């Protein structure tokens, strides 16, 4: 992210990975595999979102070495 085009590179890589997953599931997947991937990614989103929001509390952020503004 700190590189001159770091954010753009991140988004391009992210979009590429998501596109690869979607096409891979379309090509090889089944309804069950689609559901497993969807629910797993959704669960990861909820977990990481909760973690990020807890970092807003200074004592929690300090416990993982993150700085708060």
C-alpha positions in Angstrom: 0.0 0.0 0.0 2.9 2.4 0.5 4.3 1.9 -3.0 3.3 4.7 -5.5 0.7 2.4 -7.1 0.3 0.0 -4.1 -3.4 0.6 -3.7 -4.1 0.2 -7.4 -2.0 -3.0 -7.5 -3.9 -4.4 -4.5 -7.2 -3.8 -6.1 -6.1 -5.3 -9.4 -4.8 -8.4 -7.6 -7.9 -8.6 -5.5 -10.2 -8.4 -8.5 -8.1 -11.0 -10.3 -8.4 -13.4 -7.4 -12.1 -12.9 -7.1 -12.6 -13.3 -10.9 -10.5 -16.5 -10.8 -12.6 -17.9 -8.0 -15.9 -17.1 -9.7 -14.9 -18.6 -13.0 -13.3 -21.6 -11.3 -16.5 -22.2 -9.4 -18.6 -21.8 -12.6 -16.3 -24.3 -14.4 -15.8 -26.9 -11.8 -18.2 -26.1 -9.0 -21.5 -27.5 -7.8 -24.2 -25.8 -5.7 -22.7 -27.3 -2.6 -19.2 -26.0 -3.3 -20.7 -22.6 -4.2 -22.5 -22.5 -0.9 -19.4 -23.5 1.1 -17.2 -20.9 -0.6 -19.9 -18.2 -0.2 -20.5 -19.0 3.5 -16.8 -19.3 4.3 -15.9 -16.0 2.7 -18.9 -14.4 4.4 -17.7 -15.8 7.8 -14.2 -14.5 7.2 -15.7 -11.1 6.4 -17.7 -11.0 9.6 -14.6 -12.1 11.6 -12.2 -9.6 10.1 -14.7 -6.8 10.2 -15.3 -7.4 13.9 -11.5 -7.5 14.5 -11.0 -4.2 12.6 -13.8 -2.4 14.5 -12.4 -3.6 17.9 -9.1 -2.0 16.9 -10.8 1.3 17.4 -10.6 0.8 21.1 -7.1 1.9 22.1 -6.6 -0.8 24.7 -7.4 -3.6 22.1 -5.3 -1.9 19.4 -2.3 -1.7 21.8 -2.6 -5.4 22.7 -2.0 -6.3 19.0 0.7 -3.7 18.4 -1.5 -1.4 16.3 -1.4 2.3 16.6 -4.5 4.4 16.9 -4.8 8.0 15.9 
